[in-house]
Amino acid sequence: MTKSELIEALSKKQPYLTLKDVDLAVDCIIEQMCQALIANNRIEVRDFGSFSLHYHPARQGRNPKTGESLNLAAKYLLHFKAGKELRDRVDESRFVCRIRNGNQG
């Protein structure tokens, strides 16, 4: 799902809000999440999951094509951990889809 598809879906579920209002709300939520991560804060959305940054120190790497050694800079990577309810809902929906398709394996 893209951002524009999310905005459209939310707009359909909330007909009293204009598309522009929903777009602004989604932009504000994303901006707040970005600012929290920039400040090295963890974001937790109950029953959905949590976002955090994981630090990876500088290290020696290798170019797999040439075998040449490379110095890789330290960096932060975004990490998402799905919440239990999200995992359960996804697992249940996948199970139902397999049964509908006749594949119970």
C-alpha positions as CSV (number, residue, x, y, z in Angstrom):
1,M,0.0,0.0,0.0
2,T,1.4,3.4,-1.0
3,K,0.9,6.6,0.9
4,S,-1.7,7.8,-1.6
5,E,-3.6,4.5,-1.3
6,L,-3.6,4.9,2.5
7,I,-5.0,8.4,2.2
8,E,-7.7,7.4,-0.2
9,A,-8.7,4.4,2.0
10,L,-8.9,6.6,5.1
11,S,-10.8,9.2,3.2
12,K,-13.4,6.7,2.2
13,K,-13.8,5.4,5.8
14,Q,-14.2,9.0,7.1
15,P,-16.5,10.7,4.5
16,Y,-16.9,13.8,6.7
17,L,-13.2,14.6,6.2
18,T,-11.9,16.0,2.9
19,L,-9.1,14.3,1.0
20,K,-6.9,17.3,1.8
21,D,-7.6,17.0,5.6
22,V,-6.7,13.3,5.5
23,D,-3.5,14.0,3.5
24,L,-2.5,16.7,6.1
25,A,-3.2,14.3,9.0
26,V,-1.1,11.5,7.4
27,D,1.7,14.0,6.7
28,C,1.6,15.2,10.3
29,I,1.8,11.7,11.7
30,I,4.7,10.7,9.4
31,E,6.6,13.9,10.3
32,Q,6.1,13.3,14.1
33,M,7.4,9.8,13.7
34,C,10.4,11.0,11.7
35,Q,11.2,13.6,14.4
36,A,10.9,11.1,17.2
37,L,13.3,8.7,15.4
38,I,15.7,11.6,14.7
39,A,15.7,12.3,18.4
40,N,16.6,8.6,19.0
41,N,13.2,7.9,20.5
42,R,11.4,4.6,20.1
43,I,7.9,4.7,18.7
44,E,5.3,2.2,19.9
45,V,1.8,1.9,18.4
46,R,-0.1,-0.6,20.6
47,D,-1.2,-3.7,18.9
48,F,0.6,-2.7,15.7
49,G,4.3,-2.6,16.5
50,S,7.3,-0.5,17.4
51,F,9.9,1.4,15.4
52,S,13.5,2.0,16.7
53,L,16.9,2.7,15.5
54,H,19.7,0.1,15.7
55,Y,23.3,1.3,15.6
56,H,25.8,-0.5,13.4
57,P,29.4,0.5,14.1
58,A,32.0,1.1,11.4
59,R,33.5,-2.1,10.0
60,Q,35.6,-3.6,7.3
61,G,33.6,-4.9,4.4
62,R,34.5,-6.6,1.2
63,N,33.4,-6.0,-2.4
64,P,32.0,-9.5,-3.4
65,K,32.8,-9.0,-7.0
66,T,36.5,-7.9,-6.7
67,G,37.4,-9.1,-3.2
68,E,38.6,-5.5,-2.4
69,S,38.5,-4.4,1.2
70,L,36.2,-1.5,2.0
71,N,35.8,0.7,5.1
72,L,32.0,0.9,5.9
73,A,30.9,3.8,7.9
74,A,28.9,3.6,11.1
75,K,25.2,4.0,10.6
76,Y,21.8,3.7,12.2
77,L,19.2,1.4,10.6
78,L,15.5,1.6,11.2
79,H,14.0,-1.5,12.8
80,F,10.3,-2.4,13.0
81,K,9.0,-5.1,15.3
82,A,5.4,-6.2,14.7
83,G,3.1,-6.3,17.7
84,K,1.4,-9.5,18.8
85,E,-2.0,-8.5,17.6
86,L,-0.7,-7.6,14.2
87,R,1.2,-10.8,13.9
88,D,-1.8,-12.8,15.0
89,R,-4.1,-11.0,12.5
90,V,-1.7,-11.5,9.6
91,D,-1.2,-15.2,10.5
92,E,-5.0,-15.8,10.7
93,S,-5.7,-14.1,7.4
94,R,-2.9,-16.1,5.7
95,F,-4.4,-19.3,7.1
96,V,-7.9,-18.4,5.9
97,C,-6.5,-17.6,2.4
98,R,-4.7,-21.0,2.2
99,I,-7.9,-22.8,3.1
100,R,-9.9,-20.8,0.5
101,N,-7.3,-21.7,-2.1
102,G,-7.4,-25.4,-1.1
103,N,-3.8,-25.3,0.1
104,Q,-3.7,-26.2,3.8
105,G,0.1,-26.8,3.9
